[in-house]
Amino acid sequence: MATYENKPVAFIAVLHYPHNKYRNMKKVSRLVVLPDYQGVGIGKALLNFTAKYYTERGYIFTITTSNPALIHSLKKDENWKLIHQGRVSSNVGLKSLNKTSARKRLTTSWMYRPWGEEQN
């Protein structure tokens, strides 16, 4: 959690991600920044801090997002590598998702690789 003047302004949740190839993968499940604090880099700083924390402990760290501002920011950061991009399928089967504009947004997945380190 990130705070400003002792008040929470951002939150990140990380889950162990069961992957058939990697047993040591952590994945961001939520990254939230309060509206009054968006666009100033708090979310990205919290994300990078968390990614560094886990990778220093030997974990693979990933995030999947459809947030255009975060995608743009990650593209410019040499520590993040794009590992997948696409759009949510319109036949995903979730009626609630099909009623939103989310299915039309570009979705990307990223892996944190400090200083361009290669993963095995």
Buried (B, 14 or more C-beta within 10 A) or exposed (E): EBEEEEEEBBBBEBEEBEEEEEEEBBBBEEBBBBEEBBEEEBBBEBBBEBBBEBBEEEBBBBBBBBBEEBBEBBEEEEBBBEEEEEEBEEEEEEEEEBEEEBBEBEBBBBBBBBEEEEEE
